[in-house]
C-alpha cells in the first residue's frame, strides 16, 4: 500500500476505518528509512524498538474498542534539540554527544498522549545555528530533490525526512526561519507559530525571545492536525499562552478566502530575490485573486535592517544561553587541562563548532560594557518598531504573501566559507521571529532545475487558523504539495 507515502490525514482515516494498523505503518516507514537513509542522512537516532512497541499498544487499544485521538499511530520525527526522556538529544553538537535527558519536552509528552509514534531524532545545524544543515557535528543531510544540494536549516533533518517519506510528520524549531526555510527547500509545509503558542519547555535554548517549536508536514491539513496537539498554555513555560489554542485546527481549513485582502510587502520582492522565486510567488498571489481575494501592496519599511537586528539579538541571547555548557555540570569536558579556567576554555573550544563559536563571540561583544547600548538595546528598540509596522500592514489586509527564501536550494559546500551569504538566506524569514508572528511556508512551484520554490504566508498574532485555511485553499487550487521527489 506504500503507507509511507500517505499524509497524516490519510493515515488517520485508514486507521479509524481499520484499513491498516499502526504496526504496519511503522514497519513501512522503517523499510523506507532502510532504503533511502544512506543517501539522505536525515536521522541521528532511530527509536525502532520503542516505536514498534508503541504501535503494538495502540493497535491493542484500538482493537479493544477504545476511542483514540485522531493521530494515534501516525509516525513523527523530532528535531534533536527537543528533549526526549531516555533518548539521546545532541543538538548535533560534540558538546552534547552523550547527553540523554532525564525528562521530555512538553511537546513530546503531548505527542505521546496523542498517540503519535516517534520514529527517531533528526539532524540539524549545531544548536540550531545555520541555514543549510551543514553545521552538524555528525553528518550533512542532503536534499531529497537533489542529493547534491542542502535541505536548508536548521531543521534540515525534519524537512528532508518528510520529503523522502522517512516520516509522516515532524517537529522543528524556528528562531529566524529554521522551520520555514528548509520546508521551502524541500517542498514541504512548515509553520512557525506565534511566539508563546507552543511551550518551549524542553527545547534547548538558542535565543529565548525568538525560539519557537512548530509543526511540519506534507500538507496544510497535516500541519493543522499536529498544531492541534502541541499548542496551549504550559505551567512549565511562563511565556506560553492559550490564546492560539484550538481543539481542532482542521475545523477552520475550509474558511472562504473570497473577500479577504492579501498584502504583498514590496520590500520582499527586491534585489537578491531570484526572478524565478518572484514569479512563482506573484503567480500564487494571482491564484488568490482568482479565488476571490483582493491583493494589495503594503510596506514594511524596516525590513532592510531586520537581518542585522536579528543577528544582534539572537547572538546576544545565544551567548547567554550557551554559557551553561562549560564542562562542569553536563556535556563535553576536555580531557587535558591544568586549571578550572583551562577546563572551561578547552571544553568549549573542543565542544563547539565554528558557527556556534562565531555567534557566541558576536553575542558576547554586543553585550559587553560600552557596546550594550550601541547594539543590543538598539536591536530591541528596532523590534518594537517592526511590530508597529506589521500592525499597520494588518490593518490593511488579512495576511501577507512573500517568498520564504530568496533562492532555491544551493549546492552543498557552496556557502560554507561565506557566512554572510549564508545569513542572507534568512532575509525573508527573520522579521517574523523578531515580531513574534505566525508564518506558514508551503510549496508554490519549481525552478528550471526542478527544485521546489516556497512561499510564505504571514499572519497577525494568533492567526494560525487563518493562515492554514488560506494555505489549504491554495493547495486545493494548485496541488504543488503533491510534488514529492523520486528517491529510493
C-alpha positions as CSV (number, residue, x, y, z in Angstrom):
1,X,0.0,0.0,0.0
2,X,3.1,2.3,0.3
3,X,1.8,3.6,3.6
4,X,5.0,5.7,3.9
5,X,3.8,8.0,1.1
6,X,0.4,8.7,2.8
7,X,-0.3,12.0,4.5
8,X,-1.1,12.1,8.2
9,X,-4.8,12.8,7.4
10,X,-4.9,9.8,5.1
11,X,-3.3,7.5,7.6
12,X,-5.6,8.8,10.4
13,X,-8.6,7.9,8.2
14,X,-7.3,4.5,7.3
15,X,-6.5,3.7,11.0
16,X,-10.0,4.7,12.0
17,X,-11.6,2.6,9.3
18,X,-9.4,-0.4,10.1
19,X,-7.7,-0.4,6.7
20,X,-4.3,-0.7,8.2
21,X,-2.6,-1.0,11.6
22,X,-0.2,1.3,13.4
23,X,2.4,-1.5,13.3
24,X,2.1,-1.8,9.5
25,X,2.6,1.9,9.1
26,X,5.7,2.0,11.4
27,X,7.2,-1.0,9.7
28,X,6.6,0.6,6.3
29,X,8.3,3.8,7.4
30,X,11.3,1.9,8.7
31,X,11.5,0.0,5.4
32,X,11.7,3.3,3.6
33,X,14.3,4.6,6.0
34,X,16.4,1.4,5.4
35,X,16.0,2.1,1.6
36,X,16.9,5.8,1.4
37,X,18.5,7.0,4.7
38,X,22.0,6.1,3.4
39,X,21.5,8.8,0.7
40,X,19.6,11.4,2.7
41,X,21.2,11.2,6.2
42,X,18.3,12.8,7.9
43,X,18.4,10.8,11.2
44,X,20.8,10.9,14.1
45,X,19.0,8.4,16.3
46,X,16.3,5.8,15.4
47,X,13.9,4.5,18.0
48,X,12.8,1.4,16.2
49,X,12.2,-0.9,19.2
50,X,10.2,1.6,21.2
51,X,8.3,2.8,18.1
52,X,7.1,-0.7,17.3
53,X,6.2,-1.3,21.0
54,X,4.1,1.9,20.9
55,X,2.5,0.9,17.7
56,X,1.5,-2.5,19.1
57,X,0.0,-0.9,22.1
58,X,-2.1,1.5,20.0
59,X,-3.3,-1.5,17.9
60,X,-4.2,-3.3,21.0
61,X,-6.2,-0.4,22.4
62,X,-8.0,0.2,19.1
63,X,-8.9,-3.5,18.7
64,X,-10.3,-3.3,22.2
65,X,-12.7,-0.6,21.0
66,X,-11.0,2.3,22.8
67,X,-11.6,5.7,21.2
68,X,-8.2,7.2,20.4
69,X,-7.1,10.7,19.3
70,X,-7.0,11.3,15.5
71,X,-3.3,11.0,15.1
72,X,-2.8,7.9,17.3
73,X,-0.5,5.6,15.3
74,X,0.9,8.2,13.0
75,X,4.8,8.4,12.8
76,X,6.7,11.6,13.6
77,X,10.3,12.7,13.5
78,X,11.6,15.0,16.3
79,X,14.4,17.6,15.9
80,X,17.4,16.7,18.0
81,X,17.2,19.9,20.1
82,X,13.9,18.8,21.7
83,X,14.5,16.8,24.8
84,X,13.2,13.2,24.8
85,X,13.5,11.2,28.1
86,X,15.9,8.3,27.8
87,X,16.7,9.1,24.1
88,X,19.9,10.9,23.1
89,X,19.4,14.7,22.5
90,X,22.6,16.1,21.0
91,X,21.7,19.4,19.3
92,X,24.0,17.9,16.6
93,X,27.0,19.0,18.7
94,X,30.0,17.3,20.1
95,X,29.2,19.3,23.3
96,X,26.1,17.1,23.9
97,X,27.1,14.0,22.0
98,X,26.4,11.7,25.1
99,X,23.6,13.7,26.7
100,X,20.4,11.6,27.4
101,X,17.8,13.8,29.1
102,X,16.1,12.6,32.3
103,X,12.8,14.3,31.1
104,X,10.9,15.1,28.0
105,X,9.9,18.4,26.5
106,X,6.2,19.3,27.0
107,X,5.6,18.9,23.2
108,X,7.0,15.4,23.4
109,X,4.7,14.5,26.3
110,X,1.8,15.8,24.2
111,X,2.8,13.7,21.3
112,X,2.8,10.6,23.4
113,X,-0.5,11.5,25.0
114,X,-2.0,11.9,21.5
115,X,-0.6,8.5,20.4
116,X,1.9,9.8,17.8
117,X,4.9,7.4,17.4
118,X,8.4,8.9,17.5
119,X,10.4,7.3,14.8
120,X,13.7,9.0,15.8
121,X,15.6,12.2,16.3
122,X,16.7,14.1,13.2
123,X,19.7,16.1,12.2
124,X,20.1,19.8,12.4
125,X,22.6,22.6,12.3
126,X,24.5,22.6,15.6
127,X,22.5,24.3,18.4
128,X,20.1,25.4,15.6
129,X,22.6,27.8,14.2
130,X,22.7,27.6,10.5
131,X,20.7,27.7,7.3
132,X,21.9,24.5,5.5
133,X,22.2,21.6,7.9
134,X,25.9,21.6,7.1
135,X,26.9,22.7,10.7
136,X,26.1,19.4,12.3
137,X,29.0,17.7,14.1
138,X,27.8,14.3,12.9
139,X,26.7,14.4,9.3
140,X,25.5,16.6,6.4
141,X,21.9,16.0,5.5
142,X,21.0,16.1,1.7
143,X,18.0,17.5,-0.1
144,X,15.9,14.6,-1.4
145,X,15.0,16.6,-4.5
146,X,18.7,16.8,-5.4
147,X,21.3,15.0,-3.3
148,X,24.0,17.5,-4.2
149,X,22.1,20.3,-2.5
150,X,21.3,21.4,1.0
151,X,18.0,20.7,2.7
152,X,18.1,24.1,4.5
153,X,18.4,24.6,8.2
154,X,18.4,24.5,10.9
155,X,15.5,22.0,10.8
156,X,17.0,20.3,7.7
157,X,16.7,16.8,9.0
158,X,13.0,17.3,9.7
159,X,12.3,18.7,6.2
160,X,14.4,16.1,4.4
161,X,12.8,13.2,6.4
162,X,9.4,14.4,5.3
163,X,10.3,14.9,1.6
164,X,12.0,11.5,1.5
165,X,8.9,9.9,3.1
166,X,11.0,8.8,6.1
167,X,8.4,10.3,8.4
168,X,4.8,11.4,8.1
169,X,5.1,14.4,10.4
170,X,7.9,16.3,12.0
171,X,8.7,18.8,14.7
172,X,11.2,21.6,14.1
173,X,12.2,24.7,15.9
174,X,12.3,28.2,14.3
175,X,14.5,31.1,15.6
176,X,14.9,33.0,12.4
177,X,13.4,30.8,9.7
178,X,14.6,27.3,10.7
179,X,11.3,25.6,10.0
180,X,10.2,27.6,7.0
181,X,13.5,27.8,5.1
182,X,14.1,24.0,5.0
183,X,10.4,23.5,4.3
184,X,10.8,25.7,1.2
185,X,14.0,24.0,0.0
186,X,12.5,20.5,0.4
187,X,9.0,21.2,-0.9
188,X,7.0,20.5,2.3
189,X,4.8,22.6,4.6
190,X,6.2,24.2,7.8
191,X,4.5,26.5,10.3
192,X,6.3,28.9,12.7
193,X,3.6,29.5,15.4
194,X,3.0,32.8,17.2
195,X,5.6,33.3,20.0
196,X,4.1,31.6,23.1
197,X,1.6,29.4,21.2
198,X,3.7,26.3,21.8
199,X,5.6,25.5,25.0
200,X,9.4,25.8,24.8
201,X,9.9,23.8,27.9
202,X,12.5,21.1,27.0
203,X,13.7,22.9,23.9
204,X,17.4,23.5,24.2
205,X,17.6,27.3,24.0
206,X,19.3,29.3,21.3
207,X,17.6,32.7,21.5
208,X,14.9,32.6,24.1
209,X,12.9,35.6,22.8
210,X,12.8,34.2,19.3
211,X,12.8,30.4,19.5
212,X,9.5,28.6,18.7
213,X,8.7,24.9,18.2
214,X,6.4,24.2,15.3
215,X,4.8,21.5,13.1
216,X,5.9,20.3,9.7
217,X,4.1,18.0,7.3
218,X,3.3,17.4,3.6
219,X,0.0,19.4,3.6
220,X,-1.7,22.2,5.5
221,X,-4.2,19.7,6.8
222,X,-1.4,17.6,8.3
223,X,0.2,20.7,9.9
224,X,-3.2,21.7,11.3
225,X,-3.7,18.3,12.9
226,X,-0.3,18.4,14.6
227,X,-0.7,22.0,15.7
228,X,-3.9,21.0,17.5
229,X,-1.8,18.6,19.6
230,X,1.0,20.8,20.6
231,X,-0.4,24.3,21.3
232,X,-1.6,25.6,24.6
233,X,-0.6,27.1,28.0
234,X,2.1,25.2,29.9
235,X,2.8,25.8,33.6
236,X,6.4,24.9,32.9
237,X,6.8,27.8,30.4
238,X,5.8,31.2,31.6
239,X,5.9,32.6,28.1
240,X,3.3,30.2,26.8
241,X,-0.4,31.1,26.3
242,X,-3.8,29.6,25.4
243,X,-4.6,32.5,23.0
244,X,-3.8,30.4,19.9
245,X,-5.2,27.1,21.1
246,X,-7.8,25.3,19.0
247,X,-9.0,21.8,19.8
248,X,-9.1,21.1,16.0
249,X,-7.5,23.4,13.5
250,X,-8.9,21.3,10.7
251,X,-12.3,22.8,11.5
252,X,-11.0,26.1,10.2
253,X,-9.4,24.8,6.9
254,X,-12.4,25.5,4.7
255,X,-12.9,29.1,5.5
256,X,-13.5,31.0,2.3
257,X,-10.7,33.3,1.1
258,X,-13.1,35.2,-1.1
259,X,-13.3,38.7,0.2
260,X,-10.0,38.5,2.1
261,X,-7.3,41.1,1.5
262,X,-3.9,39.8,0.7
263,X,-0.8,42.0,1.2
264,X,2.3,42.0,-0.9
265,X,5.1,43.7,1.1
266,X,7.2,45.4,-1.6
267,X,10.4,45.1,0.4
268,X,10.3,41.3,0.0
269,X,10.4,41.4,-3.8
270,X,13.5,43.4,-4.4
271,X,17.2,42.9,-5.1
272,X,18.6,39.5,-4.1
273,X,15.3,37.6,-4.7
274,X,15.7,35.4,-7.8
275,X,13.4,36.1,-10.7
276,X,12.0,32.5,-10.7
277,X,11.1,32.8,-7.0
278,X,9.5,36.2,-7.5
279,X,7.5,34.9,-10.5
280,X,6.2,31.9,-8.6
281,X,5.1,33.9,-5.5
282,X,3.4,36.5,-7.6
283,X,1.7,33.7,-9.5
284,X,0.4,32.4,-6.2
285,X,-0.9,35.9,-5.4
286,X,-2.8,35.7,-8.8
287,X,-4.3,32.4,-7.6
288,X,-5.7,34.1,-4.6
289,X,-7.2,36.8,-6.9
290,X,-8.9,34.0,-8.9
291,X,-10.2,32.6,-5.6
292,X,-11.9,36.0,-4.9
293,X,-9.3,37.7,-2.7
294,X,-8.1,41.2,-3.2
295,X,-4.3,41.7,-3.5
296,X,-2.8,45.0,-2.3
297,X,0.7,46.3,-2.0
298,X,1.9,47.1,1.5
299,X,5.2,48.2,3.1
300,X,7.3,47.0,6.0
301,X,10.0,49.7,5.8
302,X,12.3,48.4,8.5
303,X,12.7,45.1,6.6
304,X,16.1,46.3,5.3
305,X,17.5,46.4,8.8
306,X,15.9,43.2,10.1
307,X,18.8,40.8,9.3
308,X,21.3,43.0,11.3
309,X,18.9,43.3,14.2
310,X,18.2,39.6,14.2
311,X,21.9,38.6,14.4
312,X,22.5,41.1,17.2
313,X,19.5,39.9,19.3
314,X,19.9,36.2,18.6
315,X,23.7,36.1,19.1
316,X,23.4,38.0,22.4
317,X,20.9,35.6,23.7
318,X,22.9,32.6,22.4
319,X,26.0,33.9,24.2
320,X,24.0,33.9,27.5
321,X,22.2,30.6,26.9
322,X,25.2,28.6,25.9
323,X,27.3,29.8,28.8
324,X,25.9,26.8,30.7
325,X,28.0,24.4,28.6
326,X,31.3,24.8,30.5
327,X,32.4,21.2,31.1
328,X,31.3,21.2,34.7
329,X,27.6,20.2,35.0
330,X,27.0,18.0,31.9
331,X,28.1,17.8,28.3
332,X,31.6,17.5,26.9
333,X,34.6,18.0,29.1
334,X,38.1,18.3,27.7
335,X,40.5,15.6,28.8
336,X,43.5,17.8,29.2
337,X,43.6,21.0,31.3
338,X,45.7,22.4,34.1
339,X,43.2,24.7,35.9
340,X,39.5,25.4,36.2
341,X,39.8,28.2,33.6
342,X,41.7,25.8,31.3
343,X,38.9,23.3,31.6
344,X,36.3,25.9,30.7
345,X,38.3,27.2,27.7
346,X,39.4,23.7,26.4
347,X,35.9,22.2,26.8
348,X,34.2,25.0,24.9
349,X,36.9,25.2,22.3
350,X,36.7,21.5,21.6
351,X,33.0,21.0,22.1
352,X,31.6,23.8,19.9
353,X,31.8,24.1,16.2
354,X,32.9,27.1,14.2
355,X,29.5,28.7,13.6
356,X,28.5,28.4,17.3
357,X,31.7,30.0,18.3
358,X,31.2,32.8,15.8
359,X,27.8,33.6,17.2
360,X,28.9,33.3,20.9
361,X,31.7,35.8,20.2
362,X,29.4,38.2,18.4
363,X,26.8,38.0,21.2
364,X,29.4,38.5,23.9
365,X,30.7,41.5,22.1
366,X,27.3,43.2,21.8
367,X,26.5,42.5,25.4
368,X,29.8,43.8,26.7
369,X,30.3,47.1,28.6
370,X,30.3,50.0,26.3
371,X,28.5,48.2,23.5
372,X,25.2,47.1,25.1
373,X,23.5,50.4,24.4
374,X,25.0,50.8,20.9
375,X,23.9,47.3,19.7
376,X,21.6,45.1,21.8
377,X,19.5,48.0,23.2
378,X,19.0,49.4,19.7
379,X,18.2,45.9,18.4
380,X,15.3,45.6,20.9
381,X,14.1,49.2,20.0
382,X,14.1,48.0,16.4
383,X,11.9,45.1,17.5
384,X,9.2,47.4,18.8
385,X,9.3,49.5,15.6
386,X,9.0,46.4,13.4
387,X,6.0,45.2,15.4
388,X,4.3,48.5,14.8
389,X,4.9,48.3,11.1
390,X,3.3,44.8,10.9
391,X,0.3,46.0,12.9
392,X,-0.2,48.8,10.3
393,X,0.1,46.3,7.5
394,X,-2.5,44.0,9.1
395,X,-4.9,47.0,9.5
396,X,-5.0,46.9,5.7
397,X,-5.0,43.2,4.9
398,X,-5.7,39.7,6.4
399,X,-2.3,38.1,5.7
400,X,0.8,38.8,3.7
401,X,2.5,36.7,0.9
402,X,6.3,36.8,0.5
403,X,9.0,34.4,-0.8
404,X,10.2,32.1,2.0
405,X,13.8,32.2,0.7
406,X,15.3,34.4,-2.0
407,X,16.5,31.4,-4.0
408,X,16.0,27.7,-4.3
409,X,18.3,25.2,-2.5
410,X,22.0,25.9,-3.1
411,X,24.8,23.3,-3.5
412,X,26.4,21.5,-0.6
413,X,29.5,23.5,0.3
414,X,28.6,26.5,-1.8
415,X,28.2,28.9,1.1
416,X,30.2,27.2,3.9
417,X,33.1,29.6,3.7
418,X,30.9,32.7,3.3
419,X,28.9,33.2,6.5
420,X,27.4,36.5,5.2
421,X,26.0,34.8,2.1
422,X,24.6,32.0,4.3
423,X,22.9,34.6,6.6
424,X,21.3,36.3,3.7
425,X,19.1,33.3,3.0
426,X,17.2,34.2,6.2
427,X,16.3,37.7,5.0
428,X,12.6,36.9,4.3
429,X,12.0,35.0,7.5
430,X,13.7,36.8,10.4
431,X,11.2,39.6,10.6
432,X,8.5,37.1,11.7
433,X,10.5,35.9,14.7
434,X,11.5,39.4,15.7
435,X,7.8,40.5,15.7
436,X,6.6,37.2,17.3
437,X,4.2,36.5,14.4
438,X,3.0,33.2,12.9
439,X,4.1,32.3,9.4
440,X,3.5,29.3,7.1
441,X,5.8,28.1,4.3
442,X,4.4,25.9,1.5
443,X,5.5,24.9,-2.0
444,X,4.3,27.2,-4.8
445,X,6.3,25.9,-7.8
446,X,9.6,24.7,-9.1
447,X,12.6,26.4,-10.8
448,X,14.2,25.4,-14.1
449,X,16.2,22.8,-12.3
450,X,13.1,21.2,-10.8
451,X,13.8,22.4,-7.3
452,X,10.9,23.5,-5.0
453,X,10.1,27.1,-4.5
454,X,8.5,28.1,-1.3
455,X,6.1,31.0,-0.5
456,X,5.5,32.4,3.0
457,X,2.1,33.4,4.4
458,X,2.5,35.8,7.4
459,X,-0.4,36.5,9.7
460,X,-1.2,38.6,12.8
461,X,-0.5,37.2,16.2
462,X,-2.6,34.1,16.9
463,X,-3.8,34.0,13.3
464,X,-2.7,30.4,12.7
465,X,-6.2,29.3,11.7
466,X,-6.5,32.0,9.0
467,X,-3.0,31.1,7.6
468,X,-3.8,27.4,7.5
469,X,-7.2,28.0,5.8
470,X,-5.5,30.3,3.2
471,X,-2.8,27.7,2.6
472,X,-5.3,24.9,2.3
473,X,-7.3,26.9,-0.3
474,X,-4.1,27.3,-2.3
475,X,-3.3,23.6,-2.1
476,X,-6.7,22.7,-3.4
477,X,-6.3,25.1,-6.3
478,X,-2.8,24.0,-7.3
479,X,-1.6,20.7,-5.9
480,X,2.0,21.7,-5.6
481,X,2.2,19.8,-2.2
482,X,1.9,16.5,-4.1
483,X,5.2,17.0,-5.9
484,X,7.4,14.6,-3.9
485,X,11.0,13.7,-5.1
486,X,11.8,10.4,-6.7
487,X,14.2,8.7,-4.4
488,X,14.7,5.1,-3.4
